[in-house]
Amino acid sequence: MGRIDVRNLRKVFSTGDGDLVAVDDLDFTIEDGEFLVLVGPSGCGKSTTLRCIAGLERPTSGEIILDGEDVTHAKPKDRNMAMVFQSYALYPHMTARENMSFGLKMTTDMPDEEIDERVREVAEMTGIEANLDQKPGELSGGQQQRVALGRAIVRDPEVFLMDEPLSNLDAKLRSEMRTELQNLQHDFGVTTIYVTHDQTEAMTMGDRIAILNDGELQQIGTPLECYHTPANEFVAGFIGSPSMNFLDVRYQDGQLVHDEFSYDLSPEVAETLNATGSGYVLGIRPEDIHIATGDEQNTIATTVNVVEPLGDVAHVNISIGDKTYTASIDGTPNYDPGTEIQITFPEREIHLFEADSGDAVKNAAIDTDGRTADAQA
């Protein structure tokens, strides 16, 4: 079992300039066997949350419950959790075999023969059986990461805690290790909490993702839920690459009014906005911007600045008024800088957020057959 309940977790650090709230009233549950990713910008509180769960930091208030038992103040060694750090934290004078077996020798009465057999099995799973007699200085970054993972796996913990374990690897190896980590977690079925600032890792690895900002939980859900139905403007801008485009608008007589254009709304959407206020932020993902063919409603005049061809798609940097935005266009459009083009934002694909709170009042969503459909927040 490895269910974790984080209840009203708060962590405050005292500094020379006063108190710093690193984690503020965090509340969520991780089910047994689930892969949860904590994601957010640097300083958002994700690593502090992980360290509180591990017992490396003492919470200021709140509770951490493991399988129904309060472990908030338990020592790290008594929590049956294994942590993998960004820096690998391998002993340089020990071989890979010794690094992987050290924890078991220090904390259990397991016979040496059984420890050696478990290390060998895990080394085979992680692809480092040929490196067991080498020291960390003789290993590549990827091999060191596998040793660190192996050291955690041999302990057979209830929970894996991983703090940006792939950040020191190059792009190709990171991609390979993401797949390996997912396969290992699936094979072992161990509850895993994975911290990263990389939203690509979050989207591709987690059963669910928890998005933090300034120590507060912004949204928790599946990657596609957070992508298609963000709870607020922060989540919408953080999840997705290139980022969502945002345009300040106001509601007036069934229209969204921007300094450079007006956008006619359907009665259903207009009624929702009329009830909530007048200041909004219109969000549109780059891939949902369409080149107008001449017979669409709500066309918008733009100027092309730069085209970045990527093969099957191109990122087109465009200007609306004095601000720039990004459109993802299929193929390789042949636009020179300064070319004027007409674009459109289909209503079913736009997002709308309250200007003051940032909360979503309209999202685009994916319906059962995979097509974009309207969703009211």
Long-range contacts (C-beta under 8 A, 24 or more apart in sequence): 1-32, 1-67, 1-158, 2-30, 2-32, 2-33, 2-66, 2-67, 2-158, 2-159, 2-190, 2-191, 3-29, 3-30, 3-31, 3-32, 3-66, 3-67, 3-68, 3-191, 4-29, 4-30, 4-53, 4-64, 4-65, 4-66, 4-159, 4-191, 4-193, 5-29, 5-30, 5-63, 5-64, 5-65, 6-30, 6-49, 6-53, 6-62, 6-63, 6-64, 6-65, 7-62, 7-63, 7-64, 7-65, 8-61, 8-62, 8-63, 9-49, 9-52, 9-59, 9-61, 9-62, 9-63, 9-64, 10-59, 10-60, 10-61, 10-62, 11-45, 11-48, 11-49, 11-52, 11-57, 11-59, 11-60, 11-215, 12-60, 21-215, 22-48, 22-215, 23-48, 23-49, 23-52, 23-59, 23-215, 24-214, 24-215, 24-216, 25-62, 25-216, 26-62, 26-212, 26-215, 26-216, 26-217, 27-217, 28-210, 28-217, 28-220, 30-191, 30-193, 31-191, 32-191, 33-189, 33-190, 33-191, 34-191, 34-192, 34-207, 34-208, 35-182, 35-185, 35-192, 35-194, 35-205, 35-206, 35-207, 35-208, 36-192, 36-193, 36-194, 36-206, 36-207, 36-208, 36-209, 36-210, 37-193, 37-194, 37-195, 37-196, 37-201, 37-202, 37-205, 37-206, 37-208, 37-209, 37-210, 38-193, 38-194, 38-195, 38-196, 38-209, 38-210, 38-212, 39-195, 39-196, 39-197, 39-198, 39-199, 39-201, 39-202, 39-209, 39-210, 39-211, 39-212, 39-238, 40-197, 40-211, 40-212, 40-213, 40-218, 40-238, 41-197, 41-213, 41-238, 42-197, 44-212, 44-213, 44-214, 44-215, 45-212, 45-214, 45-215, 45-216, 46-195, 46-196, 46-197, 46-212, 47-163, 47-164, 47-195, 48-215, 49-195, 49-212, 50-83, 50-161, 50-163, 50-193, 50-195, 51-163, 53-81, 53-159, 53-161, 53-193, 54-79, 54-81, 54-83, 54-161, 55-79, 55-81, 56-83, 66-158, 66-159, 67-158, 77-107, 79-159, 80-157, 80-158, 80-159, 81-157, 81-158, 81-159, 81-160, 81-161, 82-151, 82-152, 82-153, 82-155, 82-157, 82-159, 82-160, 82-161, 83-152, 83-160, 83-161, 83-162, 83-163, 84-148, 84-149, 84-152, 84-160, 84-161, 84-162, 84-163, 84-165, 85-148, 85-163, 85-165, 86-163, 86-164, 86-165, 86-167, 86-168, 87-168, 88-136, 88-144, 88-145, 88-147, 88-148, 88-168, 89-148, 90-136, 90-144, 90-147, 90-148, 90-151, 91-136, 92-135, 92-136, 92-137, 93-135, 94-135, 94-136, 95-132, 95-133, 95-134, 95-135, 96-123, 96-128, 96-131, 96-132, 96-133, 96-134, 96-135, 96-136, 96-139, 96-143, 96-147, 96-150, 97-123, 97-132, 97-133, 99-136, 99-147, 99-151, 100-132, 100-147, 100-150, 100-151, 100-154, 101-154, 102-151, 103-151, 103-154, 103-155, 104-154, 104-155, 115-154, 118-154, 119-150, 119-154, 122-150, 122-153, 122-154, 123-150, 125-150, 125-153, 125-184, 125-187, 126-150, 126-153, 126-180, 126-184, 127-180, 141-168, 141-169, 141-170, 141-173, 142-169, 142-173, 142-176, 142-177, 145-169, 145-177, 149-181, 149-184, 153-184, 153-188, 157-190, 158-190, 158-191, 159-190, 159-191, 159-192, 159-193, 160-185, 160-190, 160-191, 160-192, 160-193, 161-192, 161-193, 162-192, 162-193, 162-194, 162-195, 163-195, 164-195, 164-196, 164-197, 165-194, 166-196, 166-201, 167-196, 167-198, 174-201, 178-204, 178-205, 181-205, 199-238, 199-239, 199-240, 199-241, 200-241, 202-239, 203-227, 203-239, 209-239, 211-235, 211-238, 211-239, 213-238, 224-366, 228-363, 228-364, 228-365, 228-366, 228-375, 229-360, 229-363, 229-364, 229-365, 229-375, 229-377, 230-351, 230-360, 230-363, 231-359, 231-360, 231-377, 232-353, 232-357, 232-358, 232-359, 232-360, 233-281, 233-283, 233-353, 233-358, 233-360, 234-358, 236-283, 236-351, 236-353, 236-360, 237-283, 240-285, 242-286, 242-315, 242-326, 242-328, 243-326, 244-283, 244-284, 244-285, 244-286, 244-351, 245-283, 245-284, 245-285, 245-286, 245-289, 245-325, 245-326, 246-281, 246-282, 246-283, 247-281, 247-282, 247-283, 247-284, 247-320, 247-323, 247-325, 248-279, 248-280, 248-281, 248-282, 248-355, 249-280, 249-281, 249-282, 250-278, 250-279, 250-280, 251-277, 251-278, 251-279, 251-280, 252-278, 256-280, 256-282, 256-352, 258-282, 258-320, 258-321, 259-321, 260-300, 260-301, 260-320, 260-321, 261-298, 261-300, 261-301, 261-320, 263-298, 263-345, 264-297, 264-298, 265-347, 266-347, 268-374, 269-347, 269-352, 269-362, 269-374, 272-361, 272-362, 272-376, 273-352, 273-361, 273-362, 276-354, 276-361, 277-354, 277-355, 277-356, 279-354, 279-355, 279-356, 280-352, 280-353, 280-354, 280-355, 280-361, 281-352, 281-353, 281-354, 281-355, 281-358, 282-345, 282-350, 282-351, 282-352, 283-350, 283-351, 283-352, 283-353, 284-345, 284-349, 284-350, 284-351, 285-349, 285-364, 286-315, 286-325, 286-326, 286-327, 286-328, 287-328, 288-345, 288-346, 288-349, 288-350, 288-364, 288-372, 289-325, 289-327, 289-328, 289-329, 289-343, 289-344, 289-345, 290-343, 290-344, 290-345, 290-346, 291-329, 291-333, 291-341, 291-342, 291-343, 291-344, 292-341, 292-342, 292-343, 292-344, 296-344, 297-344, 298-344, 298-345, 298-347, 299-342, 299-343, 299-344, 300-342, 300-343, 300-344, 300-345, 301-340, 301-342, 302-340, 302-341, 302-342, 302-343, 303-338, 303-339, 303-340, 303-341, 304-335, 304-336, 304-337, 304-338, 304-339, 304-340, 304-341, 305-337, 306-337, 307-332, 307-333, 307-335, 318-343, 346-372, 347-374, 348-372, 348-373, 348-374
